[in-house]
Structure formats: structure tokens, C-alpha cells
Amino acid sequence: MLRQLIPRATAYKQSSKFVAAWASPRFYSIKAESASTAQLQELDASKLTVTKTTTPRELVPPSELVFGRTFTDHMLSIEWTASEGWHAPRITPYQNLSLDPASCVFHYAFECFEGMKAYKDSKGQVRLFRPDKNMERMNKSTSRIALPTFDRASMIDLLSKFAALEERFIPSAKGYSLYLRPTMIGTQRTLGVGPPGSALLYVIASPVGPYYPTGFKAVSLEATDYAVRAWPGGVGDKKLGANYAPCIVPQMEAAKRGFHQNLWLFGEEEYVTEVGTMNMFVALKNKETGQKELVTAPLDGTILEGVTRDSVLSLAREKLIPQGWKISERKYTMPELAEAASEGRLLEAFGSGTAAVVSPVRNISYKGQLVECGLKPGEEAGEIATSMLRWIESRQYGDEEHDWSYVVPN
Ligand SMILES: *Cc1c(COP(=O)(O)O)cnc(C)c1O
């Protein structure tokens, strides 16, 4: 094996094509097609069977909802095997899974997930927010870990049917929603390290209340350089379960020192990447021109492609550019933020993600100093974060008709 490889590697090195690939940042990206099982496998939503629960749960009063603590009556599941592709989708009562202890998910982390929400509009219709984006991203995650992909439209159809069935769990009030958690795991019973020959795609749902029931609460961050969340060529840009467990100890360390979340830095330059499990935005005033700039890190393989991030960027391009703002997806560093803050040019900072939409940042602990992020004492959110929450919610709840909102047929 080794003997075969060495001459080949030398041949590659000498070919100009190899050098070009090496020099290009794309060298690090693995395409969906590379995964052995990633071919689109037909998923037939019309084969759905529904078995309703005979013991419906009592609804938790909306004011008592805790994120991810209570679940609805049912779950959606679809099995896949390498030999037969996707089996018929099933909605069944919410129940335990029965898996062999040798299932590959438990040993080699064949797991990825999505986070999205169903909302109830003022007419009582159920809506999904940009579900195509979540399904597209899930296919990127699954194919990176040799799990099967699926037809996005069929899956949106199934999610709609599931959300419609669980409609009674979605409170009507603004800020409330039904959090949907599509999950895929490799189920093959084997300790051999290889592509799973079987998988399970399932969706569970949890009714959730507003992230800020009493209004925004700005958070304090700890700039983290001793632990790295994601790196070039890694999988930080995919929603793989394996990315999250290693972030808990650093988060506990930050909490011990009184900070809510980690601000993940990367490299000697101390690039700002993400905050906790959210994308990060900063609003800066240009040193020379005074022009305002909304900045977030570019999708270079170390940044999760947030649906909220994309929504914030597109709303900013639509609404802030006409007001003279510059909108940038570019690398920026912690020293750049510290300098801007010391010169009064750091206007605001916030995280973005499905759970909170936006999460304003008060300050960042960095090398023994506290970098203040533009909020006045007693102020909990800046202008941009406040506007973004309003603009995005108005599209999520259908107050503004927009093609980002997908009305679930009833
Ligand atoms: C899920 C997630 C986000 C936010 O993505 P949304 O689609 O906006 O919810 C950002 N960063 C990380 C690391 C995430 O896991």
C-alpha cells in the first residue's frame, strides 16, 4: 500500500494541477459528491404514514416553556439503507429509539442536526422560515460524514405535515414558536470505521418561548484563544454534533469567570469567528471616512452558514446600504475591535442565530481588559440589533409577506 502511494504522491507534487489545487483555498473543501453515499436518494413524501398518539400530552403554559425541555406528541422518522435508499416516512407517537450499542453513531459520531422554527401567524396559519436553507445545509452536513442526502422539497413537505399535526403546541403570541430539530444518525451495527450502511433521519419538536421574555439582555463574552472551535479544513462549517461537546468545557471556564459565552478566536492574528453557537456581527465606524460598516466573518470553512446570518446580511444590504452603510463579509481581528472600541468607533456587536434571532453583546474580555461594545450603561441593545429583530420577526410571523416565509398548507 505504502509503496504504491509514494510514487503517486511524488507524481502529484510534480504536476502543476496539484500545485494549483494546493495554492487555492478550495483545497480544503470536500464536495457533497465525494461522499460515497451522498447521491440523492429518492425520498417519497407521498408514502408517509401517520400513527397518532392515544395519550396526547397536556400543554405546558407558554410562560413556563423552557428551551428544549418539553416535546410534542409525535416524531417524524425515515430510515435509510444503502441497499434500498429511503424507506417510507412515518409519523408516530414520540418515543425512545432502540439502537444496538454497536451502532456507529455512538462510537464515531455519525450525527448531524438542524435547528429551525415553525411560527403561527395572526390568521392562525403555520409558517416555516427559509426551510430550503436548512435542508440545503443539512445535506452538506450529512454528506460530509458519509450519511445520505435527501430531496429538499420532499423533506420540506414532510416537515410541513409534521408541523401542521403539532399545530396545537405552537402558541400564537409573538416570540413563541415550535423549534424543529431534524437529526440524522448512522445506525449501522459495526465497530468498523467506514461509511454507515444504514441511517435514521428523524425530527422532533419543542415548543419555545421568546429568548428575551422581558426584552433584550446584553451578554458579556470571553475572547477564547486557548481552545479553537473550528479550523481550515475542519468541519466547523457543518452542523455536526461532534463540534458542540468540545465547546462546553471552555464555556464552563468562561462562566466561572462571569462571562456568558465564548468569543471564538482563530490564529495568531486573533480573527473573530463566532460567538458561542451564533454568528457574530460588529458595527464599526471607519477610522478615515467615518462610514459605518456592518461586518461579519466570511464563509471560509470555519464559520457555520447561519440562516439568520444570511438574513441579517440581506436585510442590511436592502435597508442599511441606502442609509450609507457598508456591509462586509470580511476577516476582522480582536486587536481591530479593541482599537475601534478605544477610539469610540465600535458602535455595537451582536450574535445571530435561530434561537434568539439576535443577541446583543455588552463587552468582551480580552487580554485582561474589557472591550466595551458601544452600549450605554443601562442600554441592552443597539440600533441595528433592535431593527434586525423587528425586521426578521415580521417576516417569520408573516406580518410582512415575503418569500422567506413558507406557509404550511393545511
Ligand atoms: C446553528 C449555528 C449558528 C446559527 O445558525 P442559524 O441557521 O442562524 O440558526 C451559528 N453558529 C453555529 C456554530 C451554529 O451551530
The ligand as an ORCA input file, in Angstrom:
! r2SCAN-3c Opt
* xyz 0 1
  C     -26.645     26.817     14.251
  C     -25.435     27.678     14.399
  C     -25.428     29.036     14.028
  C     -26.668     29.777     13.630
  O     -27.304     29.283     12.509
  P     -28.817     29.710     12.233
  O     -29.144     28.995     10.979
  O     -28.827     31.169     12.084
  O     -29.606     29.261     13.408
  C     -24.233     29.728     14.109
  N     -23.106     29.143     14.541
  C     -23.074     27.852     14.931
  C     -21.794     27.276     15.386
  C     -24.245     27.089     14.876
  O     -24.228     25.824     15.277
*
